[in-house]
Amino acid sequence: MPSQKLAAKEANVVMNGLAFGESPRWHDGRLWFCNWGTGQIIAVDADGNSEVMLTVPATLPYSIDWLPDGRLVVVCGREGLVLRQEADGTLATHADLRGFSTSPWNEIVVDGRGNIYINGGGPAPAPGQHFSPGTIVLIAPDGSVRQVADKIAFANGMAVTPDNKTLIVAESHANRLTAFDIAADGSLANRRRWADLGNGFPDGICLDAEGAIWYADVPNRHCVRVREGSAMLESVDADRGCFACMLGGADGKTLFIVAAEWRGFEHMISDARTGQVLSIEASAPGAGWP
């Protein structure tokens, strides 16, 4: 870990009054995200003009991405279902994950070939624990589903490199980013440590065109840009927990952050509306998936 102090930046507030923003994605000129606790999927532009695009039958966790043909897919985490929005707006079941695990599923990324990776699940937590080691499952373009990784220490954000050859996952409880090689059939191999984050707890992540990862960190209330090998480059501070981040904007160089006050797992669903969308200019544009 580097010893030098990071040059911290402060972000602008784009939107206030959310429950918990999660799974932000830049899509069709706006930032889309899940407003956990409400079932809403919201799109907001850079000026803060927002619209509820869809309400799904899930409260938390749920996450979103798009198939190559433009259809939205939603992971309903506790329900163990992946839903697909059809052209007429209706929701259909794209995949049923309940046969793999009854534990909640978390994040999703769809790569450039249409492979869908979803993490979470895993065995039942030990008594007194909120989570157990998670897994990653692959939904192939033909609809088949199989597990491709296990023993993920609280699986969170994922990103795929532009060449579709590497998947990077945030292991929050292991304070690291972990990489896998992606085989031609979508399988994962050559698991390795991509970055050791010290006392960092990575949540949502995104990849930039210089090959660096931005990761959001709830307890440390910031987002940090890191290179493979653990070199910390810069950080953005917030006054509340940072849950996820995404690069977007007209030139891809705006870093959007979804942040909220953290009150513990027992109080994630409440009437408090401390969630925000923040933005700041980034050093490099977004790349890869999501």
Buried (B, 14 or more C-beta within 10 A) or exposed (E): EEEEEBEEBEBEEBBEEBBBBBBBBBBEEBBBBBBBBBBBBBBBBBEEEBEEBBEBEBBBBBBBBBBEEEEBBBBBBBBBBBBBBEEEEEBEEBBEBEEBBEBBBBBBBBBEBBBBBBBBBBEEEEEEEEBBBBBBBBBBEEEEBEBBBBEBBBBBBBBBBBEBEBBBBBBBBBBBBBBBEBEEEBBBEEBEBBBBBEEBBBBBBBBBBEBBBBBBBBEBBBBBBBBBEBEBBBBBBBEBBBBBBBBBBEEBBBBBBBBBBBEEEEEBEEEBBBBBBBBBEBBBBBBBBB
